[in-house]
Amino acid sequence: MTISASDTFLRSLTDATEMGVILLDDEGRVTLWNAWLVESSGIRARDAMGRTIAELFPSLADGRVAEAVEQTLANGLSAMLSSSLNRMLFPLTRKGSRPDRRETMHQIVVIKPLDADGRRTGLIQIFDVTSMASRETLLRQQARTMEALAENYRLSELHNRAIVDNTADAIVTFGEDGGIGTYNPSAERIFGYAPPEIVGKQISLLIPELIKPDPFLDHRTEVVGVRKTRAHFPLELSLASMELGGQRLYVAIGHDITLRKANEAELVNQKEWLTTLINALPDLICFKDGKGRWLVANQFYLDLVGLSGVDYVGRTGPELARLSHNFQEFLTTAKETDERAWKDGKPLSYEKAMETPSRGTKVFDMLKIPLFKPDGRRSGLVLVGRDVTERKLAAARIQHLAHHDALTELPNRVLFQERLRQSLAQAKRSGWKLALMFLDLDKFKDINDTLGHHVGDLLLRAVAKRLTRCVRETDTVARLGGDEFAVILTNLDDLEGASRVAESIIAGIADPFGLDEHEVRTSTSIGITLYPDDSIDADQLLKNADLAMFRSKAEGRNNYHFYVAQMDAEVRARKLIENDLRQALGTEQLELHYQPLVEMSSRRIVGCEALLRWNHPTRGWVPPGEFIPIIERSDLIGPLGRWILHRACQQGREWQRDGLEPMKIAVNLSPAQFKQTQSIIAMVADILDQTGFAPDQLQLEITEGIAMQNVDATIEVLQSLRAMGVVISIDDFGTGYSSLNYLKRFPVDKLKIDRSFVVDIGLHPDNAAVVEAIVNLGHSLRTRVNVEGIETKEQLDFLQAHKVDEAQGFYFSKAVPADQFAHLVRTKSPWPA
């Protein structure tokens, strides 16, 4: 008999009775609800299935019916309830005397326990006793019917349950002779035979191993099934036997596990792939359970902590620490961070240093991700540790170079100014004097021109060493740029201490330098100012020392001068230049020259940097170093800065009208301009509107020093400029950036590496490493990287090999007038190899 036939027979039998029949499972949930009850209660059978009596009739939850059901299921007690004794029985109705009306039904309710395969279930019979005249006859008839029903139910319970509970699997019954008796629809689907084709034939046709069935009884076994097509497939078999009608009957339940086996094979493959993947990663990878016990760890981790070949699964960090020779602390302390991640309920990141016998100190960026079950209990933890040793070293090197001169390793201008502020504060507290010295080398340019920049660099290094030997460890020697040096002398009683140091420096520099088979002689001019005698302000002291140094140069060089008030005459000289500049503003004396920006990948000229040039009516072309600082220190920076930006944008539009393709024009912003945050934003917007120059073709450049003066204000201004579409570049990158952590906050499109890092790139591997680190850093922040100061083919090849995006320098062209730049674009873009 198939499942559907048995189920139909049972339901038809109960539906034919003239009483209500409810079967309850051992939890009191309805498993049978016959047609009589559907009619009387108005509750459909499918709505009643799986629900309790109290859920179906809430009014009975605290009544005798619920109590009797509980006694039947719990204690095996039978009960008979009558509406004459307790009218709170089932709220049922029956047809009344009129077809359009129904009347309340009076009932007798019988509740009996049943034994179904060792589990106590319940049978509820509801008799309509509304018509009292026929009650006795009706009760006898229904009692006989239910006794027959109960007996039939008990005899077929095991068989029916096997069929009902496993309808998705093949269910086949066969006798001791192996002949197939019943064969359900799932068996038809799985094996491919229709019932007429297979009933009566041997079970070994479907499952060859059941030719001897007894060894397979009462346990699950994986066997081979045979389809009608003769194809073999994996089958999970459960076999039971029973006595039915005096004969032994076998019931075989087979689950087709073809898909499961394929999935298992796929899981094995995926596990192998995952193992291969995590073992290929140069990171620490570890999965732990909710108690901190290791489940999976990659080979890199095992090798690093000396656990290769150790059975680590199921062990905690402290347990594994006892098996590791050199990494007990690393493994043991991991428990603390595990607990913190679970306690916080979110990923935990931190740095961890590890001392290794063969690899030195390794630094790892650790990330622990806690996992939880739906009820909030700990499920596990994922550990990923990335080796950031090289990155940390590179960052430390960059940080060092941000505060130190790459050539001499002396403090640079940024660190010097910080040291000066600290020294002044200390001098103020202690009451000691402080001396500030400015010095540069006399006629250093002549040495560069005659012996070459290489010898000039060697000289600067040698001078730095001699300067350091002339001062105490508590003093500071810095290189401010070019051949300019500065010295801070602390804890002085009087100016004689500064005089002795200055004389020592002059004598030390005067001794010949043996450099690369050359005997080089030079001298130095020194300017000295004293705190608090000359000023208590750092900026004023810097100006004083500068003035005193120029006095030393003006009076024959190779000597030193202390600052005196009369040196203000030199300031007047600078004022003269400033006045000439004011007259030049708005005339043809001032013009912009343009230095090409070459894209390394295509060698095309993709832009230019606009640079101010001054053609004085009597002095001719004035070096930018003489007048640019004066502009930046005066109020000329406002109108002149606007003129430069306006002229550059205007020139860009003129080039486009002449047929040149659009290209970026870089314009430098000075610190003074950048301090006026709102006015500079308005100025840029106004000039772009006036000239019609596309914002994305304008590149504004600021130095690291500008960016760090007021970080929050800098970010606000740069975000406003970028919102217009303007490109933002940080100029002279690597020479003065004081906090690399801020870089990722700046909305920057391009980094320009200072020329000091590339002039001797073939001679100083450290500079090459720094350039490479900055390029990688720039690209990781999704910025383009530009290098300025390219003068040789070797420098170009190195930068191209390290994927620098843009380059500029004398190797391509100096800054030239607008018409000459346009000619360069037309004739040398792309630039010849």
VOGU-3710 file (C-alpha; in Angstrom, 3 decimals, decimal comma):
1> mtisasdtfl> 0,000/0,000/0,000  1,486/3,390/-0,917  1,612/6,346/1,396  -1,210/8,113/-0,377  -3,418/4,994/-0,285  -2,861/4,429/3,438  -3,428/8,055/4,261  -6,561/8,168/2,091  -7,898/5,019/3,681  -7,380/6,337/7,206
11> rsltdatemg> -8,849/9,749/6,448  -11,787/8,261/4,502  -12,562/5,964/7,413  -12,632/8,792/9,968  -14,439/11,166/7,639  -17,196/8,551/7,234  -17,982/8,480/10,939  -20,842/10,487/12,418  -18,776/11,849/15,235  -15,786/14,069/15,818
21> villddegrv> -12,399/12,338/15,772  -9,176/14,031/16,891  -5,800/12,331/17,130  -3,185/14,055/19,278  0,553/13,374/19,262  2,592/13,054/22,469  2,880/16,877/22,682  -0,916/17,334/22,417  -0,829/18,608/18,828  -3,508/17,574/16,313
31> tlwnawlves> -2,492/14,935/13,765  -6,022/14,048/12,574  -9,124/16,279/12,299  -11,994/14,574/10,534  -14,705/15,997/8,275  -17,365/15,896/11,032  -15,280/18,381/13,063  -14,716/20,612/10,028  -18,510/20,849/9,651  -19,205/21,321/13,370
41> sgirardamg> -16,374/23,737/14,255  -15,880/25,588/11,008  -12,110/24,937/11,334  -10,502/23,403/8,269  -8,399/20,293/8,741  -5,243/21,889/7,427  -5,683/24,820/9,841  -6,088/22,444/12,789  -3,069/20,258/12,046  -0,100/20,770/14,394
51> rtiaelfpsl> -2,020/22,989/16,859  -3,166/22,216/20,414  -6,783/22,140/21,635  -6,145/25,325/23,628  -4,813/27,066/20,524  -7,856/26,027/18,479  -10,398/26,781/21,248  -8,939/29,397/23,649  -12,104/29,170/25,807  -11,150/25,578/26,742
61> adgrvaeave> -7,633/26,466/27,959  -8,567/26,313/31,675  -11,532/23,922/31,480  -12,037/20,239/32,052  -11,286/19,324/28,444  -7,763/20,712/28,652  -7,242/19,081/32,064  -8,486/15,684/30,795  -6,206/15,880/27,709  -3,250/16,639/29,969
71> qtlanglsam> -4,094/13,646/32,269  -4,436/11,325/29,275  -1,078/12,303/27,742  0,809/12,567/31,022  -0,637/9,688/33,046  -2,441/7,493/30,504  -5,894/8,139/32,069  -9,097/7,955/30,070  -11,936/10,422/30,578  -15,558/10,875/29,584
81> lssslnrmlf> -17,079/14,345/29,741  -20,702/15,266/29,224  -22,197/18,640/28,485  -24,877/17,838/30,961  -22,265/17,976/33,736  -20,113/20,699/32,390  -21,399/22,714/29,587  -17,929/24,159/28,849  -17,052/21,520/26,237  -16,218/22,051/22,571
91> pltrkgsrpd> -17,997/25,109/21,069  -19,603/23,133/18,228  -22,881/23,586/16,317  -25,168/21,373/14,287  -27,870/21,884/11,724  -31,059/23,144/13,288  -34,640/22,614/12,423  -34,377/25,280/9,781  -31,758/24,913/7,012  -30,547/28,511/7,455
101> rretmhqivv> -29,938/28,194/11,201  -27,508/26,210/13,341  -27,949/25,231/16,965  -25,543/24,573/19,826  -24,454/20,970/20,083  -24,639/18,980/23,271  -21,799/16,489/23,411  -20,265/13,550/25,131  -16,481/13,674/24,860  -14,371/10,537/25,290
111> ikpldadgrr> -10,582/10,967/25,698  -8,365/7,853/25,531  -4,631/7,237/25,606  -3,001/5,335/22,727  0,436/3,718/22,583  2,221/4,560/19,308  5,657/2,984/19,090  6,387/3,581/22,756  4,993/7,122/22,716  1,680/7,994/24,386
121> tgliqifdvt> -0,749/9,731/22,067  -4,402/10,628/22,504  -7,711/9,954/20,830  -10,651/12,343/21,339  -14,149/11,254/20,304  -16,952/13,820/20,280  -20,536/12,524/20,151  -23,484/14,742/19,258  -26,100/13,900/21,893  -28,439/16,707/21,032
131> smasretllr> -31,075/14,267/19,881  -31,496/12,323/23,087  -33,804/9,686/21,556  -31,032/8,296/19,380  -28,179/8,777/21,837  -27,817/5,147/22,993  -27,920/3,691/19,490  -25,561/6,338/18,245  -23,114/5,770/21,079  -23,015/1,983/20,548
141> qqartmeala> -22,506/2,416/16,822  -19,789/5,049/17,226  -18,068/3,080/20,003  -17,845/0,006/17,810  -16,553/2,161/14,961  -13,882/3,791/17,092  -12,762/0,468/18,587  -12,277/-0,862/15,075  -10,519/2,392/14,127  -8,233/2,220/17,151
151> enyrlselhn> -7,387/-1,405/16,487  -6,641/-0,641/12,850  -4,570/2,362/13,912  -2,487/0,287/16,337  -1,872/-2,472/13,775  -0,797/-0,061/11,033  0,909/2,655/13,157  4,520/1,625/12,533  3,929/1,079/8,848  1,959/4,298/8,430
161> raivdntada> 4,551/6,331/10,380  7,395/4,991/8,256  5,499/6,039/5,175  4,243/9,413/6,435  7,475/10,581/8,066  9,745/9,716/5,129  7,784/10,693/2,076  10,858/12,288/0,457  12,759/8,996/0,506  12,227/5,746/-1,338
171> ivtfgedggi> 10,217/3,301/0,813  10,131/-0,298/-0,365  8,756/-3,314/1,500  9,738/-6,867/0,671  9,290/-10,306/2,171  11,718/-12,970/3,272  11,799/-14,249/-0,308  13,037/-10,844/-1,509  9,889/-10,100/-3,453  8,964/-6,421/-3,519
181> gtynpsaeri> 5,571/-5,619/-1,992  5,011/-1,871/-1,721  6,860/0,803/-3,619  6,174/4,505/-2,952  6,234/7,446/-5,415  9,655/8,595/-4,168  11,035/5,128/-4,965  9,518/5,445/-8,422  11,242/8,799/-8,855  14,601/7,642/-7,495
191> fgyappeivg> 14,879/4,222/-9,169  12,915/4,978/-12,325  10,564/1,974/-12,254  6,782/2,312/-12,264  5,094/0,140/-9,594  3,745/-2,436/-12,134  7,278/-2,874/-13,463  8,873/-3,666/-10,134  6,315/-5,019/-7,633  6,877/-8,732/-7,164
201> kqisllipel> 10,411/-8,665/-8,440  13,536/-9,137/-6,335  14,776/-6,313/-4,101  18,340/-7,050/-5,319  17,319/-5,545/-8,639  17,198/-2,165/-6,890  19,716/-2,721/-4,078  22,009/-5,665/-4,913  23,421/-5,809/-1,377  20,007/-6,690/0,100
211> ikpdpfldhr> 20,205/-10,229/-1,271  21,083/-10,882/2,401  19,150/-8,207/4,305  19,728/-9,121/7,963  23,245/-7,534/8,274  21,690/-4,195/7,326  18,944/-4,206/9,955  18,480/-1,373/12,446  21,282/0,926/11,335  22,059/3,296/8,518
221> tevvgvrktr> 24,342/2,052/5,816  25,676/3,545/2,598  24,963/1,118/-0,243  24,843/1,191/-4,041  21,467/1,647/-5,740  20,729/0,698/-9,353  18,416/2,801/-11,485  16,277/1,510/-14,299  18,923/2,879/-16,666  21,482/0,567/-14,953
231> ahfplelsla> 23,250/3,607/-13,577  24,696/3,132/-10,108  24,305/5,805/-7,456  25,034/6,191/-3,711  22,124/5,414/-1,421  21,777/5,781/2,331  19,790/2,775/3,549  17,766/2,248/6,742  16,307/-1,277/7,057  13,757/-2,507/9,604
241> smelggqrly> 11,715/-5,687/9,905  8,344/-6,495/11,465  5,897/-9,367/11,901  2,718/-8,743/9,959  0,061/-11,411/9,638  2,456/-14,066/10,845  5,032/-13,237/8,173  8,266/-11,270/8,380  8,178/-8,016/6,427  11,218/-5,809/5,652
251> vaighditlr> 10,858/-2,050/5,234  13,716/-0,391/3,343  14,022/3,413/3,427  16,530/4,724/0,926  17,792/8,299/0,651  19,446/9,276/-2,629  22,720/10,935/-1,537  24,079/11,650/-5,019  23,812/15,402/-4,489  25,157/15,162/-0,946
261> kaneaelvnq> 28,189/13,207/-2,116  28,796/15,768/-4,850  28,480/18,541/-2,276  30,867/16,732/0,051  33,375/16,413/-2,763  32,913/20,082/-3,528  33,429/20,965/0,151  36,620/18,933/0,172  37,800/20,828/-2,903  36,854/24,150/-1,354
271> kewlttlina> 38,652/23,237/1,869  41,737/22,333/-0,145  41,461/25,618/-2,045  40,995/27,561/1,207  43,953/25,762/2,787  46,077/26,493/-0,273  44,964/30,121/-0,229  45,619/30,849/3,435  48,927/28,957/3,301  49,968/31,124/0,352
281> lpdlicfkdg> 49,287/34,344/2,288  52,264/35,981/4,038  49,983/36,838/6,954  49,116/35,259/10,270  45,774/33,467/9,817  44,021/31,608/12,624  40,447/30,534/13,342  39,429/29,761/16,934  36,279/28,414/18,544  34,265/30,183/21,234
291> kgrwlvanqf> 36,662/28,976/23,947  39,802/30,230/22,220  40,862/26,797/20,970  42,650/26,721/17,641  40,738/25,241/14,713  42,716/26,312/11,624  46,056/28,110/11,254  48,044/28,761/8,107  51,578/27,495/7,549  53,097/30,984/7,777
301> yldlvglsgv> 51,775/31,332/11,328  52,850/27,820/12,334  56,343/28,279/10,913  56,772/31,677/12,541  55,858/30,539/16,059  57,605/27,166/15,810  54,484/24,990/15,713  54,995/23,407/12,304  54,159/19,723/12,574  52,407/20,159/15,947
311> dyvgrtgpel> 48,822/18,916/16,339  47,340/22,268/17,332  43,625/21,603/16,745  41,557/22,004/19,927  44,373/23,582/21,953  44,455/27,068/23,426  47,224/29,610/23,072  48,673/28,947/26,558  48,684/25,210/25,830  50,494/25,735/22,548
321> arlshnfqef> 52,925/28,144/24,215  54,358/25,196/26,151  55,154/23,500/22,821  56,858/26,561/21,331  60,469/27,350/22,238  60,700/31,091/21,580  57,200/32,490/21,333  55,572/31,747/24,677  54,763/35,376/25,383  53,269/35,949/21,925
331> lttaketder> 50,979/32,921/22,198  50,009/33,409/25,839  49,082/37,105/25,684  46,829/36,468/22,692  44,157/35,310/25,148  43,858/38,820/26,601  43,089/40,403/23,239  40,732/37,538/22,382  38,736/38,298/25,508  38,740/42,025/24,779
341> awkdgkplsy> 37,387/41,476/21,242  34,604/39,239/22,556  33,799/41,648/25,369  33,621/44,680/23,059  31,652/42,709/20,468  33,474/44,314/17,549  36,725/43,858/15,595  39,852/44,708/17,559  42,969/46,001/15,817  46,361/46,616/17,369
351> ekametpsrg> 50,072/46,312/16,651  52,160/43,489/18,066  55,942/43,196/17,978  57,587/39,782/17,911  61,232/38,962/18,450  62,304/36,155/16,113  65,662/34,364/16,349  66,396/34,528/12,638  64,371/37,489/11,366  64,859/40,058/14,110
361> tkvfdmlkip> 61,943/42,120/15,345  58,782/41,691/13,310  55,807/44,025/13,670  52,321/42,782/12,855  49,121/44,725/12,323  46,712/42,407/14,150  42,963/42,243/13,532  40,673/40,057/15,656  37,063/39,606/14,566  34,741/38,052/17,198
371> lfkpdgrrsg> 31,926/35,773/16,032  28,690/35,160/17,911  25,728/32,785/17,748  22,190/34,173/17,254  21,566/33,989/21,004  24,666/36,092/21,703  26,954/33,308/22,869  30,510/33,157/21,569  30,874/31,250/18,321  34,500/31,802/17,440
381> lvlvgrdvte> 37,188/34,297/16,479  39,144/35,107/13,325  42,721/36,394/13,585  44,543/38,094/10,715  48,033/39,479/11,327  49,757/41,411/8,557  53,521/41,846/8,632  54,009/45,630/8,529  57,679/45,583/9,509  58,876/46,975/6,179
391> rklaaariqh> 56,085/49,521/6,094  56,913/50,676/9,605  60,587/50,967/8,730  59,746/52,883/5,574  57,354/55,131/7,497  60,001/55,718/10,145  62,483/56,535/7,434  60,060/58,899/5,772  59,304/60,435/9,145  63,021/60,832/9,729
401> lahhdaltel> 63,486/62,420/6,339  60,516/64,665/6,952  62,530/66,190/9,796  66,066/65,683/8,544  68,017/66,744/5,530  68,450/63,787/3,172  71,969/64,798/2,170  73,578/65,574/5,536  71,213/63,813/7,991  71,042/67,078/9,953
411> pnrvlfqerl> 67,686/68,418/11,198  65,866/70,232/8,406  64,046/73,538/8,620  60,906/72,049/10,157  62,746/70,264/12,951  65,051/73,261/13,414  62,080/75,579/14,010  60,625/73,118/16,495  63,967/72,858/18,310  64,198/76,656/18,372
421> rqslaqakrs> 60,748/76,961/19,978  61,669/74,334/22,572  65,027/75,954/23,312  63,467/79,398/23,726  60,909/78,000/26,163  63,670/76,301/28,152  65,795/79,460/28,163  62,837/81,438/29,423  62,347/79,003/32,314  66,041/78,729/33,236
431> gwklalmfld> 67,110/82,343/32,664  70,025/81,313/30,418  70,937/83,077/27,217  70,513/81,471/23,809  72,425/82,181/20,625  71,074/81,599/17,124  73,568/81,370/14,263  72,926/81,532/10,530  75,830/80,588/8,272  76,425/79,669/4,695
441> ldkfkdindt> 79,481/78,689/2,702  81,296/81,424/0,853  81,298/81,017/-2,940  79,760/77,606/-2,755  78,254/78,148/-6,183  81,738/78,417/-7,666  82,614/74,991/-6,258  79,476/73,509/-7,786  80,151/75,133/-11,136  83,813/74,141/-11,335
451> lghhvgdlll> 83,913/70,726/-9,646  80,317/69,645/-10,151  77,324/69,019/-7,913  78,717/65,715/-6,757  81,704/67,376/-5,129  79,411/70,096/-3,813  77,310/67,472/-2,066  80,408/65,834/-0,596  81,454/69,219/0,735  78,078/69,828/2,371
461> ravakrltrc> 78,292/66,455/4,121  81,808/67,144/5,348  80,831/70,611/6,566  77,901/69,110/8,464  80,243/66,727/10,298  82,677/69,516/11,222  79,842/71,745/12,458  78,555/68,929/14,662  82,023/68,503/16,196  82,146/72,208/17,068
471> vretdtvarl> 79,083/72,189/19,313  77,823/70,292/22,336  75,306/67,460/22,249  72,690/69,768/23,757  73,065/72,209/20,849  71,428/71,891/17,441  72,990/72,048/13,978  70,531/72,148/11,053  70,691/72,495/7,297  68,083/74,951/6,099
481> ggdefavilt> 68,675/74,375/2,384  71,378/74,796/-0,219  74,568/75,802/1,597  72,695/77,451/4,490  73,103/76,076/7,998  71,814/77,149/11,393  73,075/76,520/14,930  71,221/76,860/18,236  73,486/77,297/21,271  71,764/76,869/24,626
491> nlddlegasr> 72,617/77,581/28,270  75,030/80,499/27,572  76,227/82,910/30,225  77,152/85,685/27,782  77,995/86,345/24,147  81,585/85,120/24,623  80,365/81,552/24,509  78,800/82,226/21,095  81,985/83,948/19,908  84,144/80,935/20,808
501> vaesiiagia> 81,870/78,582/18,921  81,776/80,890/15,877  85,579/81,109/15,830  85,825/77,342/16,156  83,444/76,904/13,228  85,300/79,391/11,030  88,610/77,683/11,791  87,161/74,225/11,229  85,621/75,146/7,866  88,808/76,894/6,744
511> dpfgldehev> 90,799/73,630/6,882  91,058/72,026/3,410  88,609/69,244/2,534  89,881/66,184/0,699  86,940/65,308/-1,543  87,082/62,764/-4,349  90,792/63,447/-5,143  90,162/67,202/-4,889  91,474/69,507/-2,184  88,647/71,917/-1,654
521> rtstsigitl> 88,951/75,117/0,335  86,042/77,223/1,454  85,016/79,526/4,254  81,836/80,519/6,004  80,040/83,719/6,946  78,124/83,674/10,211  75,388/85,862/11,669  74,608/85,644/15,401  71,688/86,953/17,441  71,059/86,534/21,169
531> ypddsidadq> 68,022/85,779/23,269  66,760/87,719/25,139  69,116/90,595/24,316  68,012/91,121/20,701  64,494/89,711/20,855  62,342/87,149/22,613  60,400/86,294/19,467  61,538/83,334/17,354  60,656/84,923/14,024  62,450/88,132/14,916
541> llknadlamf> 65,527/86,194/16,026  65,556/84,391/12,649  65,428/87,742/10,860  68,157/89,134/13,056  70,492/86,196/12,416  69,816/86,494/8,689  70,673/90,188/8,694  73,847/89,584/10,700  74,943/86,862/8,238  74,483/89,205/5,281
551> rskaegrnny> 76,619/91,773/7,102  79,387/89,174/7,418  79,209/88,477/3,694  79,174/92,158/2,850  82,291/92,763/4,926  84,589/90,287/3,255  83,177/86,895/4,220  84,961/84,298/6,407  83,942/86,040/9,618  81,011/86,472/11,972
561> hfyvaqmdae> 78,885/89,366/13,154  76,455/89,796/15,984  73,180/91,446/15,156  73,005/95,200/15,781  70,134/97,554/15,177  71,959/99,327/12,312  71,487/96,255/10,176  68,026/97,527/9,434  69,666/99,221/6,501  69,688/95,895/4,790
571> vrarkliend> 65,975/95,738/5,321  65,740/99,044/3,494  67,560/97,488/0,592  64,998/94,796/0,440  62,333/97,461/0,578  63,875/98,938/-2,557  63,323/95,656/-4,353  59,791/95,589/-3,014  59,119/99,088/-4,378  60,473/98,080/-7,779
581> lrqalgteql> 58,147/95,096/-7,707  55,184/97,341/-6,953  56,007/99,395/-9,996  56,491/96,260/-12,064  53,053/94,934/-11,098  50,743/95,441/-14,042  53,563/96,090/-16,514  55,336/93,837/-18,981  58,281/93,473/-16,592  56,513/90,512/-14,941
591> elhyqplvem> 55,578/87,496/-17,023  54,893/83,813/-16,561  57,114/81,085/-17,932  55,932/77,499/-18,179  57,875/74,299/-17,425  56,467/71,134/-19,063  54,930/68,307/-17,019  55,594/65,027/-18,865  53,466/61,907/-18,322  55,920/59,034/-17,866
601> ssrrivgcea> 53,799/56,284/-19,397  53,119/58,082/-22,687  55,959/60,685/-22,704  53,294/63,254/-23,612  53,328/66,795/-22,267  50,146/66,801/-20,205  50,561/70,110/-18,470  52,958/72,717/-17,143  53,915/74,632/-14,023  53,480/78,412/-14,214
611> llrwnhptrg> 56,521/80,243/-12,752  56,898/83,995/-12,223  59,822/85,790/-13,945  60,943/89,462/-13,590  62,707/91,356/-16,350  63,930/94,482/-14,496  64,453/97,524/-16,762  68,025/98,082/-15,480  69,060/94,785/-13,851  67,650/92,502/-16,517
621> wvppgefipi> 66,309/89,081/-15,473  66,266/89,030/-11,664  66,842/85,585/-10,076  63,577/84,343/-8,508  65,391/83,667/-5,240  65,937/87,396/-4,783  62,401/88,646/-5,226  60,064/85,708/-4,537  60,818/85,717/-0,749  60,230/89,467/-0,652
631> iersdligpl> 56,873/89,045/-2,384  55,826/86,365/0,064  56,777/88,529/3,058  54,976/91,643/1,798  51,434/92,635/0,968  52,290/92,196/-2,703  51,388/88,542/-2,429  47,678/89,365/-2,614  47,469/91,299/-5,905  50,444/89,497/-7,472
641> grwilhracq> 49,092/86,072/-6,505  45,751/86,944/-8,128  47,512/88,216/-11,262  49,555/85,015/-11,567  46,488/82,797/-11,237  44,434/84,945/-13,633  47,193/85,072/-16,235  47,818/81,325/-16,063  44,126/80,511/-16,581  43,879/83,090/-19,334
651> qgrewqrdgl> 46,911/81,580/-21,065  45,330/78,146/-20,860  42,268/79,409/-22,727  44,475/81,097/-25,340  46,354/77,841/-25,983  43,080/76,019/-26,525  41,918/78,665/-28,990  45,236/78,201/-30,821  44,534/74,470/-31,199  46,414/72,942/-28,287
661> epmkiavnls> 44,547/70,181/-26,478  43,416/70,969/-22,907  46,125/70,444/-20,312  46,661/71,089/-16,632  48,399/74,277/-15,479  49,990/74,139/-12,020  50,071/77,334/-9,936  51,832/77,591/-6,552  50,010/79,048/-3,564  52,072/80,831/-0,938
671> paqfkqtqsi> 51,588/80,494/2,843  50,326/84,072/3,013  47,650/83,387/0,397  46,570/80,214/2,102  46,031/81,939/5,451  43,150/83,902/3,864  40,958/80,802/3,606  37,694/82,358/2,458  39,227/84,953/0,146  41,329/82,362/-1,692
681> iamvadildq> 38,281/80,182/-2,331  36,349/83,183/-3,660  39,362/84,317/-5,741  39,764/80,947/-7,446  36,035/80,720/-8,216  35,987/84,301/-9,549  39,021/83,819/-11,836  37,710/80,529/-13,225  34,405/82,274/-13,982  36,102/85,267/-15,612
691> tgfapdqlql> 38,479/83,286/-17,801  36,240/80,322/-18,589  39,122/78,000/-17,768  37,985/74,478/-16,854  38,441/73,826/-13,100  39,765/70,305/-13,681  42,630/71,788/-15,730  43,809/74,002/-12,862  46,271/72,412/-10,426  46,929/74,354/-7,222
701> eitegiamqn> 50,105/73,436/-5,337  50,799/73,906/-1,642  53,868/72,860/0,319  53,816/70,463/3,231  54,578/73,355/5,559  51,413/75,175/4,454  49,319/72,038/4,865  50,470/71,522/8,456  50,082/75,099/9,737  46,402/74,555/10,529
711> vdatievlqs> 45,298/71,060/9,613  41,549/71,545/10,042  41,523/74,811/8,099  43,687/73,256/5,380  41,265/70,353/4,964  38,305/72,740/4,779  39,920/74,902/2,075  41,131/71,937/0,030  37,708/70,303/0,159  36,098/73,523/-1,090
721> lramgvvisi> 38,597/73,820/-3,937  38,159/70,191/-4,913  34,395/70,653/-4,854  34,899/73,190/-7,664  36,783/70,511/-9,604  40,266/71,956/-9,003  43,199/69,491/-8,768  45,187/69,677/-5,490  48,913/68,859/-5,267  51,345/68,817/-2,323
731> ddfgtgyssl> 54,648/70,321/-3,459  58,149/69,420/-2,170  56,756/66,274/-0,556  59,193/64,547/1,809  60,998/67,687/2,992  58,874/68,894/5,853  55,778/66,837/6,497  55,459/66,633/10,227  52,641/64,074/10,646  52,105/61,470/7,995
741> nylkrfpvdk> 48,911/60,393/9,731  47,265/63,569/8,425  48,029/62,779/4,790  45,106/60,401/4,376  42,757/63,135/5,631  43,832/65,670/3,023  41,805/65,694/-0,222  44,913/65,506/-2,395  45,208/64,409/-6,040  48,968/64,519/-6,487
751> lkidrsfvvd> 52,238/64,361/-4,538  55,322/66,141/-5,905  58,569/64,630/-4,638  61,205/67,275/-3,927  64,206/67,385/-6,230  66,578/66,826/-3,295  65,615/63,141/-3,329  66,543/62,575/-6,973  69,643/64,664/-7,634  71,933/61,892/-6,326
761> iglhpdnaav> 69,633/58,926/-6,669  72,324/56,760/-8,231  74,761/57,477/-5,398  72,535/57,162/-2,343  70,439/53,997/-2,116  68,548/55,466/0,843  67,156/58,218/-1,374  66,077/55,606/-3,919  64,315/53,659/-1,180  62,551/56,786/0,042
771> veaivnlghs> 61,401/57,704/-3,458  60,090/54,186/-3,927  58,313/54,339/-0,554  56,725/57,709/-1,359  55,576/56,473/-4,769  54,002/53,404/-3,173  52,461/55,545/-0,465  51,019/57,943/-3,064  49,577/55,176/-5,174  48,083/53,434/-2,124
781> lrtrvnvegi> 46,244/56,711/-1,402  45,081/56,836/-5,052  47,100/59,942/-5,824  49,366/60,604/-8,773  53,058/61,117/-8,058  55,149/63,810/-9,736  58,922/64,212/-9,425  60,628/67,516/-10,109  64,268/68,271/-10,774  64,916/65,574/-13,430
791> etkeqldflq> 68,255/66,391/-15,033  69,676/63,082/-16,299  68,562/60,077/-18,314  69,522/57,818/-15,384  67,162/59,656/-13,066  64,364/59,409/-15,617  64,877/55,674/-16,155  64,858/55,013/-12,404  61,650/56,958/-11,876  59,949/55,338/-14,824
801> ahkvdeaqgf> 60,912/51,890/-13,510  59,281/52,798/-10,171  56,030/53,880/-11,850  56,232/57,615/-11,208  53,284/59,231/-13,015  54,721/62,623/-14,055  58,112/64,308/-14,202  59,542/67,753/-14,848  63,001/69,226/-14,894  65,793/70,559/-17,051
811> yfskavpadq> 66,122/67,156/-18,718  62,964/68,086/-20,607  63,061/71,881/-20,523  63,510/74,849/-18,247  60,551/77,178/-17,766  59,973/78,998/-21,089  57,639/81,732/-22,357  54,146/80,778/-23,482  54,891/80,703/-27,234  57,961/78,499/-26,742
821> fahlvrtksp> 55,982/76,134/-24,532  53,311/75,819/-27,221  56,070/74,981/-29,703  57,369/72,277/-27,355  53,922/70,720/-27,149  53,553/70,675/-30,910  57,012/69,309/-31,643  58,005/67,180/-28,658  54,833/65,558/-27,360  55,321/62,709/-26,964
831> wpa> 58,867/63,496/-25,820  61,533/61,736/-27,901  63,071/58,704/-26,167
//
